[in-house]
Amino acid sequence: MVNPVAQPTPPLDLSTPRRLHVIGAAGPGMSAIALALAQMGHNVSGVDLRERQVLDRLRAAGVIVNIGHDRNHVVGCDAVTASSAIPDTLNELDEARKLGIPTLSRAGMLASMCAQAKSIAVAGTHGKTTSSSMLMLILAEAGLHPSFVIGGDVNDMGTGAQWTGGEWFVVEADESDGTHLELPLHGTIITNIDVDHLDLYGTIDGVEAAFDQYLAQIPGPKVVSADDERSRRVADRHGALTFGLTEHADVRAVDLVAEHGSFRFRIERDGRELAAIDLPLRGEHNVANATGAFTMAVEMGVDPEVAARALAKFGGVARRFDVRGVDGGATFVDDYAHIPTEIDAALRAARDSGDDWQRIVAVFQPNRYHRMAMMWRDYADCFEVADVVVLTDIYASGTTPIPGVTGKLVVNAVLDEHPDKRVVWLPRRDELIDYLARTVRAGDVCISMGCGDIASLPDEVLAARRGDA
């Protein structure tokens, strides 16, 4: 077993009220930070380039919101925080440095928040947002009043962040920029270890090594998936409790039954039943997510029946198999899936859901030029269960275009391996909307996937079908 290492030291003491400024406050990650900081009792201001709906939520919490950057915004601040997408040369960051005001990354501010409670993080390549939402709601059902910062709005709460002042803090630990390595934590769930963010880690072995380092920093409960080989290896090295659907798991979901968009199953530990679960979600990946959250909650002292009751009421997370509407017998779904394993899981969730959909129409918007440059071949098999595959061009997400790297690479990858697959390449948004409005028919489920502006596509297609466009 690997010996534990020292916890990271948070860069800012948040135990007393501070004057704090959040740059990029309309983004999902930074808006959650700003909201929680305001609820902690700090004097918070935020800035973004344009007005967005989420900013009204921040104003309601007492955050002073500015539209457009200005050096004067940071005057009098104790610290300034910005996401990794914000250029270091931004005038507000430059002014903060000139005035000697500490500038923190989002990870640094999140680490400072983690130090103010017993923090439980959910890490892993996929399933973090859903799993952390489930854990938070189980703890709430148990009367523990957890604070949380999660990467998407929890449908049951209408928000992705809340600071309650309770003993526990549930946080999503993102590996994309190494945030997970900076957080001082009590315990963690690792949902899986898969290929992504190779621009930072170089290889999948580098990804595994980072999670190995991460787990070595955790002094409390360590709950790790047994459903993939790399997670099992890391778990074994650190003596972690494992969960999943595989027979290798210490805590295991068994006897799965899918029916009308939900799953019934039992959770066992060492062959002894802990609880029967009715989960109102599609997909075996969500059974695994629920099992991980359940396992951690029970390790924290929650009664298994309380955990089961909370999972039965789980309303899901925004952009996770989010049914946006039904028109003419066709169902339109939005999902955040953007790497191959996630796409495959979302499509299989539709196929095995018990909804009796006749065709699956998969629409995918690739994301980030460097990701596609390194991973486009990995998308060859992830659309296997789809009847029709519709591919768009790459959504940049702030990355710089690379010559020759377009969404057409994913088209080529799929057709090279599956030459008979019906694949449609529609790089223009107007053509994409028109095609889906005309061709999706009764009995179809159309699942649009990606982490860019594809999120609004179901609404645009539904409007076109209804003549509202």
ZIGINOR-V868117 format. One record per backbone hydrogen bond with DSSP energy under -0.5 kcal/mol. CO is the residue of the C=O (numbers start at 1). NH is the residue of the N-H. Records with the same first field share a line. If there is no record, write none. Layout:
CO->NH + NH
//
This chain:
8->10
12->14
18->20 + 43
19->78 + 79
20->45
21->23 + 81
22->25 + 47
23->83
24->27
27->31
28->32
29->33
30->34
31->35
32->36
33->37
34->38
35->39
36->40
37->41 + 42
38->41
42->44
43->20
44->64
45->22
46->66
47->24 + 25
48->68
52->55 + 56
53->56 + 57
54->58
55->59
56->60
57->61
58->61 + 63
59->62
63->65
64->46
66->48 + 68
70->73
71->74
72->75
74->77
78->102
79->21
80->104
81->23
82->106
83->86
87->90
90->94
91->95
92->96
93->97
94->98
95->99
96->101
97->100
102->80 + 104
104->82
105->109
106->110
107->111
108->112
109->113
110->114
111->115
113->116
114->117
117->119
118->169
119->121 + 186 + 187
120->171
121->123 + 189
122->173
123->191
127->131
128->132
129->133
130->134
131->135
132->136
133->137
134->138
135->139
136->140
137->141
138->142
139->144
140->143
147->170
148->162
149->172
153->155 + 318
154->157 + 158 + 159
159->154
160->150
162->148 + 164
167->118
168->147
169->120 + 171
170->149
171->122 + 173
172->174
174->179 + 180
175->178
178->181
179->182 + 183
180->183
183->185
185->219
186->220
187->121
188->223
189->123 + 191
190->225
192->125
197->200 + 201
198->202
201->203
203->207
204->208
205->209
206->210
207->211
208->212
209->213
210->214
211->215
212->216
213->217
214->217
215->218
216->5
217->219
221->188 + 223
222->224 + 241
223->190
224->243
228->232
229->233
230->234
231->235
232->236
233->237
234->238
235->238 + 239 + 240
236->239
237->2
241->224
242->251
243->226
244->253
246->249
250->252 + 270
251->244
252->268
254->266
257->264
259->262
262->259
263->279
264->257
265->277
266->254 + 268
267->274 + 275
268->252
269->272
272->269
275->267
277->265 + 279
278->280
279->263 + 281
283->286 + 287
284->288
285->289
286->290
287->291
288->292
289->293
290->294
291->295
292->296
293->297
294->298
295->299
296->300
297->302
298->301
303->306 + 307
304->308
305->309
306->310
307->311
308->312
309->313
310->313
311->280 + 314
316->155 + 156
317->320
319->321 + 336
321->323
322->324 + 334
325->332
327->330
329->443
330->327
331->446
332->324 + 325
333->448
334->322
335->450
339->342 + 343
340->344
341->345
342->346
343->347
344->348
345->349
346->350
347->351
348->352
350->353
353->261 + 262
359->361 + 445
360->362 + 387 + 388
361->363 + 447
362->390
363->449
364->366 + 392
366->395
368->372
369->373
370->374
371->375
372->376
375->378
376->379
377->380
381->384
383->386
387->422
388->362
389->424
390->364
391->426
394->396
395->368
396->399
402->405
404->406
406->409
407->410 + 411
408->412
409->413
410->414
411->415
412->416
413->417
414->418
418->421
421->423
422->389
424->391 + 426
428->432
429->433
430->434
431->435
432->436
433->437
434->438
435->439
436->440
441->444
443->358 + 359
444->331
445->361 + 447
446->333 + 448
447->363
448->335
449->365
452->455
453->456
454->457
456->460
457->461
458->462
459->463
460->464
461->465
462->466
463->468 + 469
464->467
//
